[in-house]
Amino acid sequence: MADGLFLSPTMIAMCGWAPVPRGVRARMTGLFAAASCGAYPVSVRARTIARFALMTALRVPSIQFAILIGCPVFGEWMTPGKGLAALTIGAGVIVTRL
């Protein structure tokens, strides 16, 4: 994240605003990236407080949410491999809770 704070102003200073993406899709991508950067410290802090197995079980479904968000926001399609991965993750969460 720190490199983005340095590289972005440098890019704008050297090239102007032309390389900066515009539009709703670019703003949504930036919003999700900022939310991801904010969620990471929260998960690290939660791991110091809660049991590690519980936090791991809660963290793994975030991959499934990333797949669901990636379809409409980034235009990625659900493939059989991604579907199998989501089912495997879900089964793993269920097994850890037994």
NUVEXTOR-135381 format. One record per atom (N, C-alpha, C, CB): x, y, z; residue number from 1. Coordinates in nm, 3 decimals. Glycine has a CB too. Example, Ala and Ser with C-alpha at 12.3 -4.5 7.8 and 13.67 -1.06 7.14 Angstrom:
<recs>
        u        v        w    n
    1.319   -0.569    0.780    1
    1.230   -0.450    0.780    1
    1.320   -0.330    0.780    1
    1.131   -0.447    0.905    1
    1.285   -0.225    0.708    2
    1.367   -0.106    0.714    2
    1.290    0.003    0.787    2
    1.408   -0.060    0.572    2
</recs>
This chain:
<recs>
        u        v        w    n
    0.083   -0.118    0.000    1
    0.000    0.000    0.000    1
    0.087    0.125    0.000    1
   -0.094    0.000    0.120    1
    0.199    0.116    0.070    2
    0.287    0.233    0.077    2
    0.345    0.267   -0.059    2
    0.400    0.208    0.176    2
    0.371    0.165   -0.141    3
    0.426    0.195   -0.273    3
    0.324    0.269   -0.360    3
    0.471    0.067   -0.342    3
    0.194    0.240   -0.341    4
    0.090    0.311   -0.415    4
    0.083    0.458   -0.376    4
   -0.044    0.246   -0.392    4
    0.111    0.487   -0.249    5
    0.112    0.626   -0.204    5
    0.226    0.705   -0.267    5
    0.121    0.632   -0.052    5
    0.333    0.634   -0.302    6
    0.446    0.700   -0.368    6
    0.432    0.700   -0.520    6
    0.577    0.633   -0.327    6
    0.394    0.583   -0.576    7
    0.394    0.570   -0.721    7
    0.281    0.648   -0.789    7
    0.382    0.424   -0.758    7
    0.165    0.654   -0.727    8
    0.053    0.724   -0.789    8
    0.082    0.873   -0.809    8
   -0.072    0.707   -0.706    8
    0.124    0.947   -0.705    9
    0.156    1.089   -0.728    9
    0.273    1.108   -0.826    9
    0.190    1.157   -0.596    9
    0.369    1.015   -0.824   10
    0.481    1.025   -0.918   10
    0.433    1.008   -1.061   10
    0.588    0.919   -0.884   10
    0.342    0.909   -1.083   11
    0.288    0.887   -1.217   11
    0.211    1.010   -1.265   11
    0.196    0.763   -1.218   11
    0.130    1.067   -1.176   12
    0.052    1.186   -1.214   12
    0.144    1.304   -1.243   12
   -0.048    1.223   -1.103   12
    0.251    1.319   -1.163   13
    0.345    1.429   -1.185   13
    0.419    1.414   -1.317   13
    0.444    1.437   -1.071   13
    0.452    1.291   -1.354   14
    0.531    1.269   -1.476   14
    0.446    1.265   -1.603   14
    0.609    1.139   -1.463   14
    0.324    1.206   -1.593   15
    0.243    1.183   -1.714   15
    0.114    1.262   -1.717   15
    0.212    1.037   -1.727   15
    0.080    1.331   -1.611   16
   -0.049    1.399   -1.605   16
   -0.159    1.300   -1.569   16
   -0.080    1.467   -1.739   16
   -0.283    1.340   -1.589   17
   -0.396    1.257   -1.549   17
   -0.438    1.156   -1.656   17
   -0.513    1.346   -1.516   17
   -0.372    1.155   -1.772   18
   -0.412    1.065   -1.881   18
   -0.410    0.917   -1.844   18
   -0.322    1.087   -1.999   18
   -0.310    0.865   -1.770   19
   -0.309    0.722   -1.739   19
   -0.410    0.680   -1.630   19
   -0.172    0.682   -1.696   19
   -0.470    0.776   -1.562   20
   -0.561    0.745   -1.453   20
   -0.695    0.698   -1.512   20
   -0.581    0.868   -1.360   20
   -0.739    0.576   -1.477   21
   -0.866    0.528   -1.533   21
   -0.983    0.609   -1.482   21
   -0.886    0.382   -1.499   21
   -1.083    0.625   -1.568   22
   -1.202    0.700   -1.531   22
   -1.324    0.612   -1.553   22
   -1.213    0.832   -1.611   22
   -1.434    0.653   -1.496   23
   -1.558    0.580   -1.516   23
   -1.602    0.506   -1.391   23
   -1.543    0.484   -1.630   23
   -1.724    0.458   -1.396   24
   -1.785    0.391   -1.281   24
   -1.712    0.262   -1.248   24
   -1.933    0.363   -1.307   24
   -1.675    0.186   -1.349   25
   -1.609    0.058   -1.324   25
   -1.475    0.078   -1.255   25
   -1.589   -0.019   -1.456   25
   -1.399    0.177   -1.295   26
   -1.271    0.206   -1.231   26
   -1.292    0.250   -1.086   26
   -1.194    0.314   -1.308   26
   -1.394    0.328   -1.061   27
   -1.422    0.372   -0.924   27
   -1.464    0.255   -0.836   27
   -1.531    0.480   -0.923   27
   -1.546    0.164   -0.891   28
   -1.588    0.046   -0.814   28
   -1.467   -0.042   -0.782   28
   -1.694   -0.034   -0.893   28
   -1.378   -0.058   -0.878   29
   -1.257   -0.137   -0.854   29
   -1.175   -0.075   -0.742   29
   -1.173   -0.149   -0.983   29
   -1.159    0.057   -0.746   30
   -1.085    0.126   -0.640   30
   -1.153    0.114   -0.505   30
   -1.069    0.272   -0.675   30
   -1.286    0.117   -0.504   31
   -1.361    0.103   -0.379   31
   -1.338   -0.035   -0.318   31
   -1.510    0.127   -0.403   31
   -1.345   -0.139   -0.401   32
   -1.322   -0.274   -0.350   32
   -1.177   -0.293   -0.305   32
   -1.357   -0.378   -0.456   32
   -1.083   -0.231   -0.375   33
   -0.942   -0.240   -0.335   33
   -0.921   -0.171   -0.200   33
   -0.851   -0.177   -0.443   33
   -0.983   -0.057   -0.179   34
   -0.971    0.013   -0.051   34
   -1.035   -0.069    0.062   34
   -1.036    0.152   -0.059   34
   -1.149   -0.131    0.033   35
   -1.214   -0.214    0.134   35
   -1.126   -0.334    0.170   35
   -1.352   -0.262    0.085   35
   -1.059   -0.391    0.071   36
   -0.970   -0.504    0.096   36
   -0.852   -0.461    0.183   36
   -0.919   -0.563   -0.037   36
   -0.796   -0.343    0.155   37
   -0.685   -0.294    0.236   37
   -0.729   -0.266    0.379   37
   -0.626   -0.167    0.174   37
   -0.853   -0.223    0.397   38
   -0.904   -0.198    0.532   38
   -0.941   -0.326    0.605   38
   -1.023   -0.108    0.526   38
   -0.980   -0.430    0.532   39
   -1.022   -0.554    0.595   39
   -0.904   -0.635    0.647   39
   -1.102   -0.638    0.498   39
   -0.791   -0.623    0.584   40
   -0.675   -0.703    0.626   40
   -0.630   -0.672    0.769   40
   -0.560   -0.680    0.531   40
   -0.611   -0.545    0.807   41
   -0.572   -0.519    0.947   41
   -0.677   -0.566    1.047   41
   -0.547   -0.371    0.966   41
   -0.804   -0.559    1.009   42
   -0.909   -0.607    1.099   42
   -0.895   -0.757    1.122   42
   -1.049   -0.575    1.042   42
   -0.868   -0.833    1.015   43
   -0.854   -0.977    1.031   43
   -0.728   -1.012    1.111   43
   -0.850   -1.045    0.895   43
   -0.621   -0.938    1.093   44
   -0.500   -0.964    1.170   44
   -0.525   -0.936    1.318   44
   -0.382   -0.878    1.118   44
   -0.593   -0.828    1.348   45
   -0.625   -0.795    1.487   45
   -0.718   -0.899    1.548   45
   -0.688   -0.655    1.497   45
   -0.815   -0.945    1.472   46
   -0.908   -1.045    1.523   46
   -0.837   -1.176    1.554   46
   -1.020   -1.069    1.423   46
   -0.735   -1.208    1.479   47
   -0.662   -1.332    1.507   47
   -0.584   -1.326    1.638   47
   -0.566   -1.363    1.393   47
   -0.551   -1.207    1.682   48
   -0.482   -1.197    1.810   48
   -0.578   -1.211    1.927   48
   -0.407   -1.064    1.820   48
   -0.707   -1.192    1.901   49
   -0.807   -1.197    2.008   49
   -0.879   -1.332    2.011   49
   -0.908   -1.085    1.992   49
   -0.926   -1.378    1.896   50
   -1.009   -1.499    1.889   50
   -0.923   -1.623    1.868   50
   -1.112   -1.486    1.776   50
   -0.988   -1.740    1.877   51
   -0.920   -1.865    1.850   51
   -0.881   -1.871    1.703   51
   -1.009   -1.986    1.889   51
   -0.764   -1.926    1.676   52
   -0.712   -1.926    1.540   52
   -0.798   -2.010    1.447   52
   -0.569   -1.977    1.538   52
   -0.846   -2.125    1.492   53
   -0.927   -2.212    1.406   53
   -1.057   -2.143    1.364   53
   -0.958   -2.345    1.477   53
   -1.118   -2.070    1.456   54
   -1.241   -1.999    1.424   54
   -1.215   -1.888    1.322   54
   -1.304   -1.940    1.551   54
   -1.106   -1.815    1.338   55
   -1.076   -1.707    1.244   55
   -1.043   -1.761    1.105   55
   -0.960   -1.623    1.297   55
   -0.975   -1.876    1.100   56
   -0.945   -1.936    0.971   56
   -1.073   -1.981    0.902   56
   -0.849   -2.055    0.987   56
   -1.165   -2.038    0.979   57
   -1.292   -2.081    0.921   57
   -1.373   -1.963    0.869   57
   -1.374   -2.158    1.025   57
   -1.361   -1.847    0.932   58
   -1.432   -1.729    0.885   58
   -1.361   -1.662    0.767   58
   -1.447   -1.630    0.998   58
   -1.230   -1.677    0.760   59
   -1.154   -1.612    0.653   59
   -1.170   -1.684    0.520   59
   -1.008   -1.605    0.690   59
   -1.179   -1.815    0.524   60
   -1.185   -1.894    0.402   60
   -1.307   -1.860    0.316   60
   -1.186   -2.042    0.435   60
   -1.428   -1.840    0.371   61
   -1.540   -1.804    0.283   61
   -1.523   -1.670    0.212   61
   -1.667   -1.801    0.363   61
   -1.428   -1.589    0.256   62
   -1.405   -1.463    0.186   62
   -1.361   -1.488    0.042   62
   -1.300   -1.378    0.259   62
   -1.301   -1.604    0.017   63
   -1.264   -1.639   -0.119   63
   -1.390   -1.657   -0.203   63
   -1.178   -1.768   -0.122   63
   -1.493   -1.717   -0.143   64
   -1.618   -1.734   -0.215   64
   -1.683   -1.599   -0.245   64
   -1.715   -1.823   -0.133   64
   -1.675   -1.506   -0.150   65
   -1.729   -1.373   -0.176   65
   -1.650   -1.303   -0.286   65
   -1.726   -1.288   -0.047   65
   -1.519   -1.327   -0.291   66
   -1.438   -1.268   -0.398   66
   -1.481   -1.322   -0.534   66
   -1.289   -1.297   -0.375   66
   -1.515   -1.450   -0.540   67
   -1.563   -1.508   -0.665   67
   -1.696   -1.443   -0.704   67
   -1.579   -1.661   -0.653   67
   -1.786   -1.427   -0.607   68
   -1.916   -1.367   -0.637   68
   -1.905   -1.221   -0.678   68
   -2.007   -1.379   -0.516   68
   -1.813   -1.147   -0.616   69
   -1.793   -1.007   -0.651   69
   -1.725   -0.996   -0.788   69
   -1.709   -0.935   -0.543   69
   -1.633   -1.088   -0.817   70
   -1.559   -1.083   -0.942   70
   -1.646   -1.101   -1.065   70
   -1.454   -1.186   -0.942   70
   -1.755   -1.175   -1.051   71
   -1.842   -1.198   -1.168   71
   -1.902   -1.069   -1.221   71
   -1.953   -1.297   -1.132   71
   -1.979   -0.993   -1.142   72
   -2.041   -0.872   -1.199   72
   -1.946   -0.752   -1.210   72
   -2.159   -0.833   -1.117   72
   -1.853   -0.739   -1.115   73
   -1.770   -0.619   -1.112   73
   -1.658   -0.624   -1.215   73
   -1.711   -0.599   -0.972   73
   -1.589   -0.737   -1.224   74
   -1.474   -0.747   -1.313   74
   -1.505   -0.822   -1.442   74
   -1.361   -0.815   -1.242   74
   -1.627   -0.870   -1.456   75
   -1.665   -0.940   -1.578   75
   -1.611   -1.080   -1.592   75
   -1.623   -0.862   -1.694   75
   -1.571   -1.141   -1.481   76
   -1.522   -1.278   -1.486   76
   -1.640   -1.374   -1.485   76
   -1.427   -1.307   -1.367   76
   -1.624   -1.486   -1.551   77
   -1.731   -1.584   -1.558   77
   -1.704   -1.699   -1.463   77
   -1.748   -1.636   -1.700   77
   -1.812   -1.757   -1.412   78
   -1.799   -1.873   -1.325   78
   -1.767   -1.994   -1.413   78
   -1.930   -1.896   -1.242   78
   -1.653   -2.054   -1.388   79
   -1.611   -2.172   -1.463   79
   -1.632   -2.296   -1.376   79
   -1.462   -2.161   -1.508   79
   -1.633   -2.414   -1.435   80
   -1.647   -2.535   -1.353   80
   -1.539   -2.547   -1.247   80
   -1.643   -2.658   -1.442   80
   -1.417   -2.503   -1.279   81
   -1.309   -2.509   -1.180   81
   -1.336   -2.418   -1.061   81
   -1.177   -2.470   -1.244   81
   -1.387   -2.297   -1.087   82
   -1.420   -2.205   -0.978   82
   -1.537   -2.259   -0.896   82
   -1.454   -2.066   -1.034   82
   -1.635   -2.319   -0.962   83
   -1.747   -2.377   -0.889   83
   -1.702   -2.491   -0.800   83
   -1.853   -2.427   -0.986   83
   -1.614   -2.577   -0.852   84
   -1.561   -2.687   -0.771   84
   -1.480   -2.634   -0.653   84
   -1.474   -2.780   -0.856   84
   -1.402   -2.529   -0.676   85
   -1.324   -2.469   -0.568   85
   -1.416   -2.412   -0.460   85
   -1.232   -2.358   -0.622   85
   -1.524   -2.346   -0.499   86
   -1.619   -2.291   -0.401   86
   -1.685   -2.402   -0.321   86
   -1.725   -2.206   -0.472   86
   -1.723   -2.510   -0.386   87
   -1.783   -2.623   -0.315   87
   -1.684   -2.688   -0.219   87
   -1.835   -2.728   -0.414   87
   -1.559   -2.700   -0.262   88
   -1.456   -2.758   -0.175   88
   -1.433   -2.671   -0.052   88
   -1.325   -2.777   -0.252   88
   -1.429   -2.540   -0.070   89
   -1.412   -2.448    0.042   89
   -1.529   -2.460    0.138   89
   -1.400   -2.303   -0.007   89
   -1.652   -2.461    0.084   90
   -1.770   -2.476    0.169   90
   -1.769   -2.606    0.247   90
   -1.895   -2.469    0.085   90
   -1.730   -2.715    0.182   91
   -1.721   -2.845    0.252   91
   -1.614   -2.840    0.361   91
   -1.689   -2.958    0.151   91
   -1.503   -2.774    0.333   92
   -1.398   -2.764    0.434   92
   -1.443   -2.685    0.557   92
   -1.276   -2.699    0.374   92
   -1.518   -2.579    0.535   93
   -1.570   -2.501    0.649   93
   -1.666   -2.587    0.732   93
   -1.643   -2.372    0.599   93
   -1.751   -2.662    0.664   94
   -1.845   -2.748    0.735   94
   -1.771   -2.854    0.816   94
   -1.943   -2.814    0.637   94
   -1.667   -2.914    0.758   95
   -1.591   -3.018    0.829   95
   -1.521   -2.959    0.951   95
   -1.487   -3.082    0.735   95
   -1.466   -2.838    0.942   96
   -1.397   -2.780    1.057   96
   -1.493   -2.743    1.169   96
   -1.320   -2.656    1.015   96
   -1.621   -2.727    1.136   97
   -1.719   -2.691    1.240   97
   -1.780   -2.813    1.307   97
   -1.830   -2.607    1.181   97
   -1.751   -2.935    1.257   98
   -1.808   -3.057    1.319   98
   -1.734   -3.097    1.443   98
   -1.806   -3.172    1.221   98
</recs>
